[in-house]
Amino acid sequence: MDQLSDFIILIFWDTQSIKKTTKFYKYFHKKNRDMEFDKLGPADLRNFIKGYFIRKGKTINNSEVAIFIQESGYNSKNEDVRLLDLNSEMDKIAAVAKDKVIKESDIRSIISDNIDTNIFKFLDAMLSRNTEIAIEEFHNLNKLGEPLPLIFHMIIRQVKNLLSYKILSEKDLSRNDIMNKMDVKKFEFEKKILINERNFSKKFLLEFYDELIKADELFKTSSVDEIVILETIIIKYCNNL
């Protein structure tokens, strides 16, 4: 390959993430022949979206740009959304928008919920003990392809966080100390845990956590219907059963 002519371009296609520790990658990197096409940063992404709509004869405000980015799933770690996908969605939005300025309703009429959006709705419904919404969002996550073990893990994490708060709050600790010991972000601690922890008693959380451990063993050792088991867990959790 060292003897290739300048007019020859070799393209190696891999559907997985490139392993940069391999000799193959290091060979090209050493010769400065590797090029990464990372996702755009926040500022570049906003400018790209605004510029694309302008070329379509439309304008869009920053608040609507933020909604479009969130709903598109471009920044999601769970979805492989590219600029080409954004172009396709913006073409549809520009086509249905009646006014020159893109509205939130134009965006939501085209873009379906992404995994991150549904995870947010699902966990919030669980915290607020809204059984109907929790079950609905659970099925939405399943339809979007979110693995059932990961959904189960999110339930376990939420229960562990609530239980940890209950236990730590009984000690002589400040809220900051509790937050640091729990190793959660300030937003999740203040806006999720503190506001909703009163919906669950320590006794219930301890008993329910034992149920989750038993369910985990059941998933790993038998061929049970995971959807039915998870539905039962969600109903019990939301209804403090």
TORDOLO-648753 format. One record per atom (N, C-alpha, C, O): residue in one letter; y, x, z. Coordinates in steps of 0.2 Angstrom, whole numbers, padded with zeros to 4 digits, always signed. Last residue first. Example, Ala and Ser with C-alpha at 12.3 -4.5 7.8 and 13.67 -1.06 7.14 Angstrom:
<rs>
s-0011+0064+0035 s-0005+0068+0036 s+0000+0064+0039 s+0006+0067+0040 a-0028+0066+0039 a-0022+0062+0039 a-0016+0066+0039 a-0017+0071+0042 
</rs>
This chain:
<rs>
l-0010-0238+0227 l-0017-0241+0229 l-0021-0235+0232 l-0027-0237+0234 n+0003-0237+0222 n+0001-0235+0229 n-0005-0238+0232 n-0006-0240+0237 n+0005-0240+0209 n+0005-0246+0214 n+0003-0244+0221 n+0002-0248+0225 c+0005-0228+0202 c+0011-0232+0202 c+0011-0238+0207 c+0017-0240+0209 y-0008-0224+0205 y-0002-0220+0207 y+0004-0224+0208 y+0008-0224+0212 k-0016-0234+0199 k-0016-0233+0207 k-0010-0229+0209 k-0008-0231+0214 i-0012-0232+0186 i-0011-0239+0189 i-0011-0238+0197 i-0007-0241+0200 i-0016-0219+0184 i-0009-0221+0183 i-0008-0227+0187 i-0002-0228+0190 i-0030-0220+0185 i-0026-0216+0190 i-0019-0218+0189 i-0016-0218+0195 t-0033-0229+0175 t-0035-0231+0182 t-0030-0227+0187 t-0028-0229+0191 e-0030-0221+0164 e-0026-0227+0165 e-0027-0230+0172 e-0022-0232+0175 l-0039-0211+0166 l-0032-0209+0167 l-0028-0216+0167 l-0023-0216+0171 i-0051-0218+0163 i-0050-0215+0170 i-0043-0213+0171 i-0040-0214+0176 v-0049-0222+0150 v-0050-0227+0155 v-0049-0224+0162 v-0045-0227+0166 i-0048-0209+0144 i-0043-0213+0143 i-0043-0219+0149 i-0038-0220+0152 e-0061-0203+0146 e-0055-0200+0149 e-0049-0205+0149 e-0045-0205+0154 d-0076-0209+0149 d-0070-0211+0145 d-0064-0209+0148 d-0061-0212+0153 v-0087-0195+0153 v-0084-0201+0154 v-0078-0203+0149 v-0076-0198+0146 s-0098-0186+0153 s-0095-0188+0147 s-0092-0195+0148 s-0093-0200+0145 s-0096-0173+0166 s-0099-0179+0163 s-0095-0181+0157 s-0089-0179+0156 t-0089-0162+0171 t-0096-0162+0172 t-0099-0168+0169 t-0106-0169+0169 k-0075-0163+0170 k-0078-0157+0168 k-0086-0157+0168 k-0089-0153+0165 f-0071-0176+0174 f-0070-0174+0167 f-0074-0168+0165 f-0076-0168+0159 l-0075-0174+0188 l-0079-0179+0184 l-0078-0178+0176 l-0082-0178+0172 e-0066-0165+0193 e-0073-0163+0192 e-0077-0168+0188 e-0082-0166+0184 d-0055-0173+0191 d-0055-0167+0188 d-0063-0165+0187 d-0065-0162+0182 a-0058-0183+0201 a-0057-0185+0194 a-0058-0179+0189 a-0061-0179+0184 k-0057-0176+0212 k-0063-0179+0211 k-0063-0181+0203 k-0068-0180+0200 i-0043-0173+0212 i-0048-0167+0212 i-0055-0170+0210 i-0059-0167+0206 l-0038-0185+0213 l-0037-0181+0207 l-0042-0176+0206 l-0044-0174+0201 e-0042-0189+0226 e-0044-0193+0220 e-0044-0189+0214 e-0048-0189+0210 d-0034-0180+0233 d-0041-0179+0234 d-0044-0183+0228 d-0049-0181+0225 y-0022-0186+0230 y-0023-0179+0228 y-0030-0177+0228 y-0033-0174+0223 f-0022-0197+0237 f-0022-0198+0230 f-0024-0191+0227 f-0027-0190+0222 e-0021-0193+0250 e-0027-0196+0248 e-0028-0196+0241 e-0033-0196+0238 l-0008-0187+0250 l-0014-0183+0252 l-0021-0186+0249 l-0025-0183+0247 l-0001-0198+0246 l-0001-0192+0242 l-0007-0188+0244 l-0010-0185+0239 f-0002-0207+0258 f-0005-0209+0251 f-0006-0203+0246 f-0011-0202+0243 k+0004-0199+0268 k-0003-0201+0268 k-0006-0203+0261 k-0012-0201+0260 k+0017-0198+0263 k+0013-0192+0264 k+0006-0194+0264 k+0001-0190+0261 s+0021-0211+0252 s+0021-0209+0258 s+0016-0202+0258 s+0013-0201+0253 f+0034-0214+0239 f+0027-0212+0241 f+0027-0209+0248 f+0031-0205+0250 n+0047-0216+0237 n+0042-0221+0234 n+0035-0219+0236 n+0031-0224+0235 r+0054-0205+0241 r+0053-0211+0246 r+0048-0216+0243 r+0046-0220+0247 e+0055-0197+0230 e+0050-0195+0235 e+0049-0201+0240 e+0043-0201+0243 n+0066-0199+0221 n+0060-0203+0221 n+0054-0202+0226 n+0050-0206+0227 i+0076-0190+0224 i+0078-0197+0223 i+0072-0201+0223 i+0072-0207+0225 l+0070-0178+0225 l+0074-0180+0231 l+0075-0188+0230 l+0075-0192+0235 i+0064-0176+0212 i+0060-0177+0218 i+0064-0180+0224 i+0061-0184+0227 k+0075-0178+0202 k+0068-0181+0202 k+0065-0182+0208 k+0063-0188+0211 k+0087-0172+0205 k+0087-0178+0201 k+0080-0182+0201 k+0080-0188+0199 e+0083-0161+0213 e+0088-0165+0215 e+0088-0172+0211 e+0089-0177+0215 f+0072-0154+0206 f+0072-0155+0213 f+0077-0161+0215 f+0075-0165+0219 e+0076-0154+0192 e+0070-0158+0194 e+0070-0159+0202 e+0068-0165+0204 f+0088-0146+0194 f+0088-0153+0191 f+0082-0157+0193 f+0083-0162+0195 k+0083-0134+0199 k+0088-0138+0203 k+0088-0145+0201 k+0088-0150+0205 k+0065-0131+0197 k+0072-0130+0195 k+0077-0135+0199 k+0074-0140+0201 v+0054-0125+0209 v+0056-0129+0204 v+0063-0129+0203 v+0067-0126+0207 d+0047-0119+0220 d+0047-0115+0214 d+0049-0120+0208 d+0045-0120+0203 m+0046-0122+0233 m+0042-0126+0228 m+0042-0123+0221 m+0038-0125+0217 k+0054-0113+0239 k+0047-0112+0240 k+0043-0116+0235 k+0037-0114+0234 n+0066-0118+0233 n+0064-0111+0231 n+0056-0110+0233 n+0053-0107+0229 m+0067-0130+0240 m+0067-0130+0232 m+0064-0123+0230 m+0060-0123+0225 i+0068-0126+0253 i+0062-0130+0251 i+0061-0130+0243 i+0056-0129+0241 d+0080-0119+0253 d+0074-0116+0255 d+0068-0119+0252 d+0063-0116+0250 n+0088-0130+0250 n+0088-0124+0245 n+0082-0120+0246 n+0078-0118+0242 r+0087-0138+0261 r+0085-0140+0255 r+0084-0135+0250 r+0079-0135+0245 s+0081-0128+0275 s+0086-0131+0271 s+0083-0134+0265 s+0078-0132+0263 l+0068-0131+0288 l+0071-0128+0281 l+0076-0132+0278 l+0077-0138+0278 d+0058-0134+0298 d+0065-0132+0299 d+0068-0128+0293 d+0069-0122+0294 k+0047-0146+0291 k+0049-0140+0294 k+0056-0139+0294 k+0060-0142+0291 e+0046-0157+0284 e+0044-0158+0291 e+0046-0151+0295 e+0046-0151+0301 s+0048-0153+0271 s+0053-0156+0274 s+0052-0158+0281 s+0057-0159+0285 l+0035-0148+0267 l+0040-0143+0269 l+0046-0147+0272 l+0050-0143+0276 i+0028-0160+0265 i+0026-0156+0270 i+0031-0151+0272 i+0032-0150+0278 k+0036-0166+0255 k+0034-0170+0261 k+0032-0165+0267 k+0035-0166+0272 y+0035-0157+0245 y+0041-0158+0248 y+0040-0162+0254 y+0044-0160+0259 s+0021-0157+0242 s+0024-0151+0244 s+0031-0152+0248 s+0032-0149+0253 l+0020-0170+0236 l+0017-0168+0243 l+0020-0162+0246 l+0020-0162+0252 l+0028-0168+0225 l+0030-0173+0230 l+0027-0172+0237 l+0030-0172+0242 n+0020-0158+0218 n+0027-0157+0220 n+0030-0162+0226 n+0033-0160+0230 k+0008-0164+0217 k+0008-0158+0221 k+0016-0157+0223 k+0017-0155+0229 v+0012-0175+0208 v+0009-0176+0215 v+0010-0170+0219 v+0011-0171+0225 q+0015-0167+0197 q+0020-0171+0200 q+0018-0173+0207 q+0022-0173+0212 r+0003-0160+0194 r+0009-0156+0196 r+0014-0161+0199 r+0017-0159+0204 i-0005-0171+0190 i-0007-0167+0196 i-0001-0163+0199 i+0001-0163+0205 i+0001-0175+0179 i+0001-0180+0184 i+0000-0176+0191 i+0003-0177+0196 m+0000-0164+0171 m+0006-0166+0172 m+0006-0171+0178 m+0011-0171+0183 h-0014-0164+0169 h-0011-0159+0173 h-0004-0161+0175 h-0002-0159+0180 f-0016-0176+0161 f-0019-0176+0168 f-0015-0170+0172 f-0014-0171+0178 i-0010-0171+0150 i-0007-0176+0153 i-0009-0177+0160 i-0005-0178+0165 l-0019-0161+0147 l-0012-0159+0148 l-0009-0164+0152 l-0005-0163+0156 p-0031-0168+0144 p-0031-0164+0150 p-0024-0161+0152 p-0022-0160+0158 l-0026-0175+0132 l-0027-0178+0138 l-0028-0174+0144 l-0025-0176+0150 p-0014-0168+0121 p-0021-0167+0124 p-0021-0171+0131 p-0017-0170+0135 e-0004-0177+0111 e-0004-0173+0117 e-0011-0173+0120 e-0014-0179+0121 g-0004-0185+0100 g-0008-0180+0100 g-0008-0175+0106 g-0011-0170+0106 l+0003-0197+0099 l+0007-0191+0096 l+0002-0185+0097 l+0004-0180+0094 k-0006-0205+0106 k-0005-0206+0099 k-0002-0200+0095 k-0003-0199+0090 n-0003-0200+0119 n-0010-0200+0116 n-0010-0200+0108 n-0013-0197+0105 l+0010-0204+0121 l+0008-0197+0121 l+0001-0196+0118 l+0001-0191+0114 n+0008-0218+0121 n+0012-0215+0115 n+0011-0208+0115 n+0010-0205+0110 h+0000-0220+0132 h-0003-0221+0125 h+0001-0218+0120 h-0002-0216+0115 f+0010-0217+0141 f+0004-0213+0141 f+0000-0214+0134 f-0002-0209+0131 e+0019-0227+0139 e+0021-0220+0137 e+0015-0215+0137 e+0015-0210+0133 e+0012-0238+0144 e+0015-0238+0137 e+0016-0231+0135 e+0014-0229+0129 i+0010-0234+0158 i+0004-0235+0153 i+0006-0235+0146 i+0003-0232+0142 a+0024-0233+0162 a+0020-0227+0162 a+0013-0228+0158 a+0012-0223+0154 i+0028-0247+0160 i+0031-0241+0156 i+0027-0235+0156 i+0026-0232+0151 e+0020-0253+0170 e+0020-0255+0163 e+0022-0250+0158 e+0019-0248+0153 t+0023-0246+0182 t+0016-0246+0179 t+0016-0248+0172 t+0013-0244+0168 n+0034-0237+0189 n+0034-0243+0184 n+0028-0242+0180 n+0027-0239+0175 r+0037-0228+0199 r+0031-0233+0200 r+0032-0239+0195 r+0031-0244+0197 s+0045-0218+0197 s+0049-0224+0199 s+0043-0230+0200 s+0045-0235+0201 l+0036-0208+0192 l+0040-0207+0198 l+0043-0213+0201 l+0043-0215+0207 m+0032-0214+0180 m+0027-0212+0186 m+0031-0212+0193 m+0029-0214+0198 a+0043-0214+0173 a+0040-0220+0174 a+0035-0219+0180 a+0035-0224+0185 d+0045-0200+0172 d+0050-0204+0175 d+0047-0211+0177 d+0049-0213+0183 l+0034-0196+0164 l+0035-0194+0171 l+0040-0198+0175 l+0039-0199+0181 f+0037-0204+0152 f+0031-0205+0156 f+0032-0202+0163 f+0030-0206+0168 k+0049-0198+0148 k+0049-0206+0149 k+0043-0207+0154 k+0043-0211+0158 f+0045-0185+0145 f+0051-0187+0150 f+0050-0194+0152 f+0051-0195+0158 i+0035-0187+0136 i+0034-0184+0142 i+0039-0186+0147 i+0037-0187+0153 n+0043-0192+0125 n+0038-0197+0129 n+0036-0194+0135 n+0035-0197+0140 t+0051-0181+0122 t+0054-0187+0124 t+0049-0192+0128 t+0051-0194+0133 d+0040-0172+0118 d+0045-0170+0123 d+0048-0177+0126 d+0049-0178+0132 i+0035-0179+0106 i+0031-0178+0112 i+0035-0176+0118 i+0034-0179+0124 n+0047-0191+0099 n+0043-0185+0099 n+0039-0184+0106 n+0041-0187+0111 d+0049-0207+0092 d+0049-0202+0098 d+0045-0196+0097 d+0040-0197+0093 s+0056-0206+0075 s+0051-0209+0080 s+0051-0204+0086 s+0054-0198+0085 i+0071-0209+0066 i+0067-0204+0070 i+0062-0208+0075 i+0065-0211+0079 i+0078-0221+0062 i+0073-0217+0057 i+0068-0212+0061 i+0063-0212+0059 s+0085-0227+0071 s+0082-0231+0067 s+0077-0227+0062 s+0072-0231+0059 r+0092-0216+0078 r+0086-0219+0081 r+0082-0224+0077 r+0076-0225+0078 i+0102-0214+0069 i+0097-0209+0070 i+0091-0212+0073 i+0085-0210+0071 d+0109-0226+0069 d+0107-0223+0062 d+0101-0218+0064 d+0096-0218+0060 s+0113-0226+0082 s+0108-0231+0080 s+0105-0229+0073 s+0100-0231+0072 e+0123-0216+0082 e+0116-0215+0086 e+0111-0220+0084 e+0105-0218+0083 k+0130-0214+0066 k+0130-0216+0073 k+0123-0215+0076 k+0118-0213+0073 i+0140-0204+0055 i+0133-0206+0057 i+0133-0208+0065 i+0136-0205+0069 v+0153-0211+0045 v+0151-0207+0051 v+0144-0209+0054 v+0143-0215+0055 k+0153-0219+0035 k+0153-0212+0033 k+0151-0208+0039 k+0149-0203+0038 d+0141-0233+0037 d+0147-0230+0037 d+0147-0222+0036 d+0142-0219+0035 k+0127-0235+0035 k+0132-0239+0031 k+0139-0236+0031 k+0143-0236+0026 a+0113-0225+0033 a+0119-0226+0037 a+0124-0229+0032 a+0126-0227+0027 v+0102-0223+0025 v+0102-0229+0029 v+0109-0230+0032 v+0111-0236+0033 a+0104-0210+0020 a+0103-0215+0015 a+0104-0222+0019 a+0106-0227+0015 a+0105-0202+0031 a+0111-0202+0027 a+0110-0208+0022 a+0115-0212+0020 i+0092-0203+0036 i+0097-0205+0040 i+0104-0207+0036 i+0107-0212+0036 k+0085-0196+0025 k+0083-0203+0027 k+0089-0207+0031 k+0091-0212+0029 d+0090-0183+0026 d+0091-0187+0020 d+0090-0195+0021 d+0093-0199+0019 m+0086-0180+0039 m+0093-0181+0038 m+0095-0185+0031 m+0099-0189+0031 e+0073-0178+0037 e+0075-0184+0042 e+0082-0185+0041 e+0084-0191+0041 s+0073-0168+0028 s+0069-0174+0027 s+0072-0180+0031 s+0073-0185+0028 n+0079-0158+0036 n+0082-0160+0030 n+0079-0167+0028 n+0083-0171+0026 l+0069-0156+0046 l+0075-0159+0048 l+0079-0161+0042 l+0082-0167+0042 d+0059-0150+0039 d+0058-0157+0042 d+0064-0160+0044 d+0065-0166+0043 l+0065-0138+0036 l+0063-0143+0030 l+0062-0150+0033 l+0063-0155+0030 l+0066-0132+0048 l+0072-0135+0045 l+0070-0139+0039 l+0074-0144+0038 r+0051-0139+0057 r+0055-0134+0054 r+0061-0137+0051 r+0063-0143+0051 v+0041-0141+0071 v+0046-0144+0067 v+0051-0139+0064 v+0054-0135+0068 d+0028-0142+0079 d+0030-0137+0074 d+0035-0140+0069 d+0033-0142+0064 e+0029-0145+0097 e+0028-0147+0090 e+0031-0142+0085 e+0036-0138+0087 n+0030-0140+0110 n+0024-0144+0108 n+0023-0146+0101 n+0018-0148+0098 k+0042-0135+0112 k+0037-0130+0112 k+0030-0134+0110 k+0025-0130+0108 s+0056-0142+0103 s+0050-0143+0107 s+0045-0137+0106 s+0044-0135+0101 n+0067-0141+0095 n+0067-0136+0100 n+0060-0137+0105 n+0060-0133+0110 y+0064-0152+0086 y+0065-0145+0084 y+0064-0140+0089 y+0061-0135+0088 g+0064-0166+0089 g+0058-0161+0092 g+0059-0154+0090 g+0054-0150+0090 s+0072-0175+0086 s+0069-0172+0081 s+0063-0168+0083 s+0058-0167+0080 e+0079-0179+0098 e+0074-0184+0095 e+0070-0180+0090 e+0064-0183+0088 q+0087-0168+0099 q+0083-0169+0104 q+0077-0174+0102 q+0071-0173+0103 i+0095-0168+0088 i+0091-0162+0089 i+0086-0164+0094 i+0080-0162+0093 f+0101-0181+0089 f+0097-0179+0083 f+0092-0173+0085 f+0086-0174+0083 i+0109-0179+0100 i+0104-0184+0100 i+0099-0182+0095 i+0093-0183+0096 a+0118-0169+0096 a+0113-0168+0101 a+0107-0172+0102 a+0102-0170+0103 v+0124-0176+0086 v+0120-0170+0084 v+0115-0169+0089 v+0110-0167+0088 e+0131-0186+0093 e+0125-0188+0089 e+0121-0182+0087 e+0115-0183+0086 s+0140-0177+0099 s+0136-0181+0104 s+0130-0183+0100 s+0124-0184+0102 n+0147-0172+0088 n+0143-0167+0093 n+0138-0171+0097 n+0132-0169+0097 n+0146-0183+0074 n+0150-0180+0080 n+0145-0176+0084 n+0139-0177+0083 i+0146-0181+0056 i+0142-0183+0062 i+0146-0179+0068 i+0147-0173+0068 t+0148-0188+0040 t+0150-0183+0045 t+0147-0186+0052 t+0144-0191+0052 k+0143-0187+0022 k+0143-0190+0029 k+0146-0185+0034 k+0146-0179+0033 g+0140-0182+0010 g+0145-0186+0010 g+0146-0190+0017 g+0149-0195+0017 k+0130-0172+0011 k+0128-0179+0009 k+0133-0184+0009 k+0132-0190+0008 r+0137-0162+0015 r+0135-0161+0008 r+0132-0168+0006 r+0132-0169+0000 i+0138-0166+0028 i+0144-0166+0024 i+0142-0166+0017 i+0146-0169+0013 f+0125-0164+0033 f+0128-0171+0032 f+0134-0171+0028 f+0135-0176+0024 y+0125-0150+0033 y+0120-0154+0028 y+0123-0161+0027 y+0122-0164+0022 g+0134-0147+0042 g+0135-0145+0035 g+0131-0149+0031 g+0133-0151+0025 k+0128-0152+0054 k+0134-0154+0052 k+0136-0153+0044 k+0138-0157+0041 i+0117-0144+0054 i+0116-0151+0054 i+0122-0154+0051 i+0122-0158+0047 f+0122-0131+0055 f+0118-0132+0050 f+0117-0140+0049 f+0118-0142+0043 n+0129-0132+0067 n+0133-0130+0061 n+0129-0132+0055 n+0131-0135+0050 r+0118-0133+0076 r+0123-0138+0076 r+0127-0138+0069 r+0128-0143+0066 l+0112-0121+0074 l+0108-0127+0072 l+0113-0133+0071 l+0112-0137+0067 d+0121-0111+0078 d+0119-0111+0071 d+0116-0118+0069 d+0117-0120+0064 a+0121-0115+0092 a+0127-0115+0088 a+0125-0116+0081 a+0128-0120+0077 p+0107-0113+0096 p+0110-0119+0097 p+0116-0120+0092 p+0117-0125+0089 g+0097-0104+0083 g+0100-0105+0090 g+0104-0111+0090 g+0106-0114+0085 l+0083-0108+0073 l+0090-0107+0074 l+0092-0108+0081 l+0089-0112+0085 k+0067-0099+0074 k+0071-0105+0074 k+0079-0104+0075 k+0080-0099+0079 d+0065-0084+0064 d+0065-0088+0070 d+0068-0095+0069 d+0072-0095+0064 f+0057-0076+0054 f+0061-0082+0053 f+0061-0086+0059 f+0057-0091+0059 e+0056-0058+0053 e+0054-0065+0056 e+0059-0070+0055 e+0065-0069+0055 m+0049-0046+0043 m+0055-0050+0044 m+0052-0057+0047 m+0048-0060+0045 d+0045-0029+0040 d+0043-0035+0043 d+0049-0039+0044 d+0054-0037+0046 r+0047-0016+0036 r+0046-0021+0031 r+0043-0028+0034 r+0041-0032+0030 n+0049-0004+0043 n+0054-0009+0042 n+0053-0014+0037 n+0058-0016+0033 k+0038+0003+0045 k+0041+0004+0038 k+0047-0001+0037 k+0050-0001+0032 k+0034-0002+0057 k+0036+0005+0056 k+0040+0007+0050 k+0044+0011+0050 h+0029-0015+0052 h+0035-0014+0057 h+0038-0007+0057 h+0044-0006+0057 f+0018-0012+0045 f+0024-0014+0042 f+0030-0014+0046 f+0036-0013+0043 y+0010-0007+0056 y+0011-0003+0049 y+0017-0005+0046 y+0021-0001+0044 k+0009-0017+0065 k+0013-0011+0067 k+0014-0007+0060 k+0020-0003+0060 y+0001-0026+0059 y+0008-0028+0060 y+0012-0021+0061 y+0017-0021+0058 f-0011-0018+0059 f-0009-0021+0053 f-0001-0023+0053 f+0003-0021+0049 k-0014-0015+0072 k-0012-0010+0068 k-0009-0013+0061 k-0004-0010+0058 t-0007-0028+0084 t-0012-0025+0079 t-0009-0020+0075 t-0003-0019+0074 t+0003-0033+0091 t-0001-0027+0094 t-0006-0024+0089 t-0009-0019+0091 k+0007-0045+0087 k+0011-0039+0085 k+0008-0033+0088 k+0011-0027+0087 k+0000-0058+0079 k-0001-0053+0084 k+0002-0046+0083 k+0000-0043+0078 i+0008-0072+0074 i+0007-0065+0072 i+0006-0061+0078 i+0010-0061+0083 s+0001-0088+0077 s+0006-0083+0078 s+0004-0076+0077 s-0002-0075+0078 q-0008-0095+0062 q-0007-0094+0069 q-0001-0089+0070 q+0002-0086+0065 t-0008-0095+0048 t-0006-0101+0051 t-0005-0101+0059 t-0002-0105+0062 d-0002-0083+0038 d-0006-0084+0044 d-0004-0090+0047 d+0002-0091+0048 w-0001-0073+0023 w+0000-0080+0026 w-0005-0081+0032 w-0011-0080+0031 f+0008-0061+0016 f+0002-0062+0020 f+0003-0069+0024 f+0008-0069+0028 i+0014-0056+0001 i+0015-0061+0006 i+0008-0062+0010 i+0003-0064+0006 l+0021-0042-0007 l+0015-0045-0004 l+0017-0050+0001 l+0021-0048+0005 i+0030-0039-0022 i+0031-0042-0015 i+0024-0044-0013 i+0021-0049-0016 i+0035-0026-0033 i+0029-0030-0030 i+0031-0032-0023 i+0033-0029-0019 f+0045-0018-0037 f+0046-0025-0039 f+0040-0029-0037 f+0040-0035-0038 d+0042-0005-0032 d+0047-0009-0029 d+0047-0016-0031 d+0050-0021-0027 s+0024-0002-0031 s+0030-0002-0034 s+0036-0007-0031 s+0034-0011-0027 l+0014+0005-0018 l+0016-0001-0022 l+0023+0000-0025 l+0028+0003-0022 q+0009+0015-0010 q+0011+0017-0017 q+0013+0011-0021 q+0014+0012-0027 d+0006+0011+0002 d+0011+0015+0002 d+0014+0016-0005 d+0019+0019-0006 m-0006+0004+0000 m+0000+0000+0000 m+0006+0004+0000 m+0012+0002-0002 
</rs>
